[in-house]
Amino acid sequence: METLTVRQKIFNYSIIKIILAILVFMAVVIIGQQIASKLLVLTSLDKNYRNLLKGIFVSSTCILSYILFFKYYEKRAVTEFASKGLLKNLTIGFLIGFILQSLTILVIYLNGSYNVLKVNPVSFILIPFAIMFTVAIIEEILVRGIIFRIIEEKLGSYIALTISSVLFGAFHLANPNGTLVSGICITTAGFLLGAGFIYSRNLWFPIAMHFAWNFTQSGIFGAITSGNEKTSSLLEANIQGPELITGAAFGPEGSIQAIVFCSLGAFILLTLSRKENKIIKPYWKR
């Protein structure tokens, strides 16, 4: 039987693996953004198209760095980004995110708090598309691909899901106009996205869900996303009403119905995962 050296044992510790992966990944993100910005500013392209290309470049670099890092660090095939079932994972993930966010906005509309002021040209969705596409990939690799997946190897699906979801909610506490309800909602969304990874065992699934949720919210319905400034959108809308329903300055993610819909989605995905025996037990129960 092969005996591990002290160095190998240290690098096999989950916390060491997580820290190193995050450091490498964030370095790639920062450097990639700088390179893309400096190169694209030299072109005559419109700002919207530069942002779109920057998002595609940074996102591609993030995925490539993740695959290479874990291929050599863990000495395995990185199946989380497998092309097999890619279209299915992207389609189902997108539909879930789109439907849940549309239902959230529908509740605001039925409450009389959502009014469309203007329908903009389709080109107005380019900025939110680029932003949300990049954000979804970066956050899903960090939280689900690195933190959740590595913790799950030792502590099992449920504990890893709880830890990663709480961290996901905590990361968003620094966002402007955060509230207790918004914090609970983002944490619940973390459970939903983590459940999506457990069910699919593929990062494309939660990436598609995450992207669709954010893009539908900001790029289509013109709402604020996670307390940030409004982007351009297909529909220009006035959203005013009770904070529990509209999410106020944090956006619909700070609403009570968003918590309900995310919880329902997470419950369904976890139920399906249990039926298909995809839940990993903690090491002491194996």
Helices and strands as residue ranges (DSSP letters): H 6-12, H 14-40, H 47-73, G 79-81, H 86-110, E 114-119, G 122-125, H 126-140, I 141-148, H 149-155, H 157-171, G 172-174, H 180-200, H 204-215, I 216-220, E 235-239, H 243-246, G 248-250, G 252-254, H 256-275, G 283-285
